[in-house]
Structure formats: C-alpha cells, structure tokens
C-alpha cells in the first residue's frame, strides 16, 4: 500500500485538485483568477460558478502550501471520523458559508462607501469590485473547528509562537484573531470574515449532526 492509499479519498482528491488548479494558475494566472476567483456580485467579472471555484484558487505557493498542509493534518482525521460522504458535504458547505459572509461584509463596506459619496469612496468601490477572493481557507477553517469539536482536549502546538494549547482553545484564539484583524483591518489582502464564515458554518453543522445523532461515519444522513 502506498502513502497516498492511506489518505481518505475526499481529502486526497481535494488536495490533488487544488494542486492541479494551482499549476494551471501558474501557467495562465490572469485567466484563471479572472474566471474562477470570487468577485463581488455587482462586478463585471462575477460569474455564478465563482461561489464554488474560488475554493480551489490560490494566490501563491505559501498560500496553497499552508492550506493543503492544514487540510491534510486535520481533514484526514475528520473524514475518518464522520465519513467521506459527510466530510465532502461539510467541506463545501463551510466553503459556501465563507463566501457568503465575505460577500455580506463587502456589501456593508459598499454601503458605507456609497453613503460617503466622496471621490476616494468611489475609488474604493471600484477597487472592491476588481479584487477577487481566492483560497480554500474558509472551508479549511471549518475543518479546523470540526476537529476541535471532535477532539476538544487534544494538544496542538503552534510553530510561531511555539506554544501548546488544547484544540478548543486554539480555535477560540484563531477566531478571536480573525475577528479582531477583520474589524480593524490590520492585515490587508486576507479574507478574515471568510475564515469566520467557514468556522461558523462548521460549528453549526457539527452541532446539528450531533443533535440528530448522525455525526459519525456509521450514522446515516
């Protein structure tokens, strides 16, 4: 049995598809980002399929590397526990939730710019419509919170800073950082609210499946 055979099928195929699309993006970045990144709905570049395809787009090597590494570490475990069918649904619904909250926060920004009515506000509107959201991070943050709900007391160690915490507290800290940086705008170019959207949907789905008694692999949807 090869190493790839030990990886659950959904996690494995998601990683393979992401890598293939990343290579295609390296070949023709303008086309791939323009066609498959997620643009604001009123942008001339928006297409309905971008709600899904943006989850497979990445802006650089380290972006896809850390996303796929996190998906591998946590996705393997979550998929084995809840089963491939539920994991596939879980992953995509978290990604859709991430896109939904990202667009909603962009809409709030848009209203503020429109109300301001200044030249700089109009320029900000134009920039917002030209800026795509890309990455699997929203869905992966959902996987991360799914892991923390399944194994709340497991120990996790960050690379920087090198601290060890339980999974439940690690996720709480991540969520707090994303909310804070999203509100104050400390880190440009990162879809903080998409991350929070993925986490929120992941949390709700695990709660719902647990309440209905259909959380684990042997349970039927």
C-alpha positions as CSV (number, residue, x, y, z in Angstrom):
1,X,0.0,0.0,0.0
2,X,1.4,3.4,-1.0
3,X,1.3,6.5,1.2
4,X,-1.5,8.0,-1.0
5,X,-3.6,4.9,-0.4
6,X,-3.6,5.7,3.4
7,X,-5.2,9.2,2.8
8,X,-9.1,9.2,2.9
9,X,-10.4,9.7,-0.6
10,X,-12.1,13.1,-0.2
11,X,-9.1,14.7,1.5
12,X,-6.8,13.2,-1.1
13,X,-8.8,14.3,-4.1
14,X,-9.3,17.8,-2.8
15,X,-5.6,18.2,-2.4
16,X,-4.9,16.8,-5.8
17,X,-7.5,19.1,-7.5
18,X,-6.1,22.1,-5.6
19,X,-2.6,21.4,-6.8
20,X,-3.6,20.8,-10.4
21,X,-5.5,24.1,-10.5
22,X,-2.6,25.9,-8.8
23,X,-0.3,24.6,-11.6
24,X,-2.9,25.8,-14.2
25,X,-2.9,29.2,-12.4
26,X,0.9,29.4,-12.7
27,X,0.6,28.9,-16.4
28,X,-2.1,31.5,-17.0
29,X,-2.8,33.5,-13.9
30,X,-4.8,36.3,-15.4
31,X,-7.3,33.9,-17.0
32,X,-7.6,31.6,-14.0
33,X,-8.0,34.3,-11.3
34,X,-10.3,36.3,-13.5
35,X,-12.6,33.4,-14.4
36,X,-12.6,31.4,-11.2
37,X,-11.7,33.8,-8.3
38,X,-14.7,35.1,-6.4
39,X,-15.6,38.7,-7.4
40,X,-18.3,40.9,-5.8
41,X,-21.7,40.1,-7.4
42,X,-22.1,43.5,-9.0
43,X,-18.6,43.3,-10.5
44,X,-18.5,42.8,-14.3
45,X,-16.1,39.9,-13.6
46,X,-18.5,38.0,-11.4
47,X,-19.9,34.6,-12.5
48,X,-22.1,32.3,-10.5
49,X,-19.7,29.4,-10.5
50,X,-17.1,31.5,-8.7
51,X,-19.0,30.8,-5.4
52,X,-17.5,27.3,-5.7
53,X,-14.4,27.6,-7.8
54,X,-12.8,30.3,-5.6
55,X,-12.2,27.5,-3.1
56,X,-9.6,25.9,-5.4
57,X,-7.8,29.1,-6.3
58,X,-4.6,30.3,-4.5
59,X,-2.5,33.4,-4.7
60,X,0.9,31.9,-4.3
61,X,3.0,28.9,-3.2
62,X,2.9,29.5,0.5
63,X,-0.9,30.2,0.3
64,X,-1.6,26.8,-1.1
65,X,1.1,25.0,0.9
66,X,-0.3,26.0,4.3
67,X,-3.9,25.4,3.2
68,X,-3.1,22.0,1.9
69,X,-0.9,21.1,4.9
70,X,-3.7,22.1,7.3
71,X,-6.3,20.2,5.2
72,X,-4.1,17.1,5.3
73,X,-3.4,17.2,9.0
74,X,-7.0,17.8,10.1
75,X,-9.0,16.7,7.1
76,X,-7.7,13.1,7.3
77,X,-8.8,12.8,10.9
78,X,-12.2,14.5,10.5
79,X,-13.0,12.5,7.3
80,X,-12.2,9.2,9.0
81,X,-14.5,10.1,12.0
82,X,-17.5,11.4,10.2
83,X,-17.1,9.5,6.9
84,X,-16.3,10.6,3.4
85,X,-19.8,11.5,2.3
86,X,-20.5,13.8,5.2
87,X,-17.0,15.2,5.0
88,X,-17.4,16.2,1.4
89,X,-20.7,17.9,2.2
90,X,-19.2,19.5,5.3
91,X,-16.2,20.9,3.4
92,X,-18.2,22.5,0.6
93,X,-20.9,23.9,2.8
94,X,-18.2,25.5,5.0
95,X,-16.7,27.0,1.9
96,X,-20.0,28.4,0.7
97,X,-20.6,29.8,4.2
98,X,-17.2,31.5,4.0
99,X,-18.1,33.0,0.6
100,X,-21.5,34.2,1.9
101,X,-20.1,36.0,4.9
102,X,-17.3,37.5,2.8
103,X,-19.8,38.9,0.3
104,X,-22.0,40.2,3.1
105,X,-19.1,42.1,4.7
106,X,-18.2,43.5,1.3
107,X,-21.8,44.7,0.9
108,X,-21.6,46.5,4.3
109,X,-18.4,48.1,3.1
110,X,-20.1,49.0,-0.2
111,X,-23.0,50.8,1.6
112,X,-20.5,52.8,3.7
113,X,-18.6,53.9,0.6
114,X,-21.9,54.8,-1.2
115,X,-23.1,56.8,1.8
116,X,-19.8,58.7,1.9
117,X,-20.0,59.7,-1.7
118,X,-16.5,61.1,-1.9
119,X,-14.0,60.5,-4.7
120,X,-11.9,58.3,-2.5
121,X,-15.0,56.3,-1.6
122,X,-15.9,55.8,-5.3
123,X,-12.3,54.7,-5.9
124,X,-12.7,52.2,-3.1
125,X,-15.9,50.8,-4.6
126,X,-14.1,50.3,-7.9
127,X,-11.2,48.6,-6.2
128,X,-13.5,46.3,-4.2
129,X,-15.2,45.2,-7.5
130,X,-11.8,44.5,-9.0
131,X,-10.5,42.4,-6.1
132,X,-11.2,38.7,-6.2
133,X,-11.3,36.4,-3.1
134,X,-9.4,33.2,-3.6
135,X,-8.4,30.2,-1.4
136,X,-9.6,27.2,0.4
137,X,-9.1,28.8,3.8
138,X,-12.8,29.3,4.6
139,X,-13.6,25.6,4.1
140,X,-10.4,24.6,5.9
141,X,-11.2,26.8,8.9
142,X,-14.5,24.8,9.0
143,X,-12.5,21.6,9.1
144,X,-10.3,23.0,11.8
145,X,-13.2,23.8,14.1
146,X,-14.7,20.4,13.2
147,X,-11.6,18.8,14.5
148,X,-11.7,20.9,17.7
149,X,-15.3,19.9,18.4
150,X,-14.5,16.2,17.9
151,X,-11.2,16.3,19.9
152,X,-11.5,19.4,22.1
153,X,-8.8,18.3,24.6
154,X,-6.2,17.2,22.0
155,X,-2.9,19.2,22.3
156,X,-1.8,21.4,19.4
157,X,1.5,23.2,19.1
158,X,1.9,26.4,17.0
159,X,5.1,26.9,15.0
160,X,5.1,30.6,16.0
161,X,4.9,31.3,18.8
162,X,5.8,27.8,19.9
163,X,3.0,27.3,22.4
164,X,0.9,24.2,23.1
165,X,-2.8,24.5,23.8
166,X,-5.9,22.3,23.7
167,X,-7.6,22.3,20.3
168,X,-10.7,24.0,21.7
169,X,-8.7,27.0,23.0
170,X,-6.5,27.1,19.8
171,X,-9.6,27.5,17.7
172,X,-11.1,30.2,20.1
173,X,-7.9,32.1,19.8
174,X,-7.8,31.8,16.0
175,X,-11.4,33.0,15.8
176,X,-10.6,36.0,18.0
177,X,-7.6,37.0,16.0
178,X,-9.6,36.7,12.7
179,X,-12.4,38.8,14.2
180,X,-10.1,41.5,15.5
181,X,-7.9,41.7,12.4
182,X,-11.0,41.7,10.2
183,X,-12.7,44.6,12.1
184,X,-9.6,46.8,12.5
185,X,-8.1,45.9,9.1
186,X,-4.6,45.2,10.4
187,X,-3.7,42.6,7.7
188,X,-4.7,43.7,4.2
189,X,-5.3,41.1,1.5
190,X,-6.7,38.4,3.8
191,X,-10.4,37.5,3.8
192,X,-10.8,37.3,7.6
193,X,-14.6,37.2,7.5
194,X,-14.5,34.3,5.0
195,X,-12.4,32.4,7.6
196,X,-15.0,33.2,10.3
197,X,-17.8,32.2,8.0
198,X,-16.3,28.8,7.4
199,X,-15.8,28.4,11.2
200,X,-19.4,29.4,11.9
201,X,-20.9,27.0,9.4
202,X,-18.6,24.2,10.6
203,X,-19.6,24.8,14.2
204,X,-23.3,24.8,13.3
205,X,-23.1,21.6,11.1
206,X,-21.3,19.6,13.8
207,X,-23.8,20.8,16.4
208,X,-26.7,19.8,14.1
209,X,-25.4,16.4,13.2
210,X,-24.5,15.7,16.9
211,X,-28.0,16.7,18.0
212,X,-29.6,14.4,15.4
213,X,-27.3,11.6,16.2
214,X,-25.8,11.3,12.7
215,X,-22.3,12.7,13.3
216,X,-20.1,9.6,13.0
217,X,-19.2,7.6,9.9
218,X,-21.6,4.7,10.7
219,X,-24.5,7.2,11.1
220,X,-26.7,7.8,8.1
221,X,-27.5,11.3,6.9
